[in-house]
Amino acid sequence: MPMDQAELTTEQVLKRDIPWETYMTTKLITGTGLQLLRRYDNRSESYRAALVDDDGPAYVRVFVSILRDIFKEETVEYVLALIDEMLTANPKRARLFHDRSLANEDTYEPFLRLLWKGNWFIQEKSCKILSLIVSARPKFQDFTANGEASNSKKKFTTIDDVLKGLVEWLCAQLKKPSHPSRGIPTAINCLATLLKEPVVRSSFVQADGVKLLVPLISPASTQQSIQLLYETCLCVWLLSYYEPAIEYLATSKTVPRLIEVVKGSTKEKVVRVIILTLRNLLSKGTFGSQMIDLGLPQIVQSLKAQAWSDEDLLEALNQLEEGLKDNIKKLSSFDKYKQEVLLGHLDWSPMHKDPIFWHDNITNFEENDFQILRVLITILDTSSDPRALAVACFDLSQFIQYHPAGRIIVTDLKAKERVMKLMNHENAEVTKNALLCIQRLFLGAKYASFLQV
């Protein structure tokens, strides 16, 4: 596709002179159509707006008939630009396409066909217009075309055809965009509107569309990329209400990516839509434990400390925090211990001094390259809470005692220097446990088992 066609703007297209008289001579438009077009053509936007307000359905009929009967690219682009201008100025005008006087017009068909046939300008405008028309349809009108009589012998394009056709085109854009920079944002923008429709959610999941959204969930910095990220997250949020989609979200990297984004985002609308999505997913399947493993409780705490103005966001953060706490209560003893360490809330809960806990869970400390040990050592460096420092020293001494290579591992992680500093701490509980840790570190597990607190 030549790039100059891809970069066409509505403004440029509307400057064209279209030979309407020639089309009338060849009977491609009617005399009434010509009159309406002459009145509308090359006028100011405000003048056109008044004409549409007076005689909207008649203009829709003319525009649709041109798109149905005339295939010259310049003319098709021009009429799409007129419709786009009309709907951009007032999206509610999309209702005109569903006017009772158009009951015998197949208003969807030309746009659906042009999605696949035209250059990028034609595809993008057809997609945008179709999405608006579909969204504006009367709610009682479900799987028939615009008010079509059920006894009509003519084959009409049903709303079901349109929605499935749109989803197919949108998924094709996400896989292989027709335009290098606008294909994906256009598709996501339309999906963010269309996924409100149950039929679209179903078609999108069946078309394996969920996995096409996941790579787009990544931290963004420019205005365009933030908008794309926001609309992608909006799509995921809409899908989080649909059970079959939730299964796909569970088996993909959706949650880790959402958490990665929310951790570093300062854009309130992005944070809000991600938190609302996570809140929806929290009670489903294994999402709760996955969110806890990914450190979401700590992230929610730090988000709550920020000054958000959005009431819905604040409420959702509180609900998410409560839901995560309930999930932590249901966790195994090691998962609970892990949360205590990751949150930095160390206290003398029973498991710290329980030999069975250490015996049964000692190999779990090896997970993620000894993540828990590393966090304990960080607490020694950063915490100002004497209780947390004392418990962290004690837990390191327990690890040394119960793990066959505990002494070597703790030494390799450079814990010794940090613990030794705490032997001079002003708090007696801290110095006592720092001393125990150092004794076990020097003596090793074999000789340290008698050093109990």
Order of alpha helices (4+ residues) and beta strands (2+ residues): alpha-alpha-alpha-alpha-alpha-alpha-alpha-alpha-alpha-alpha-alpha-alpha-alpha-alpha-alpha-alpha-alpha-alpha-alpha-alpha-alpha-alpha-alpha-alpha-alpha-alpha-alpha
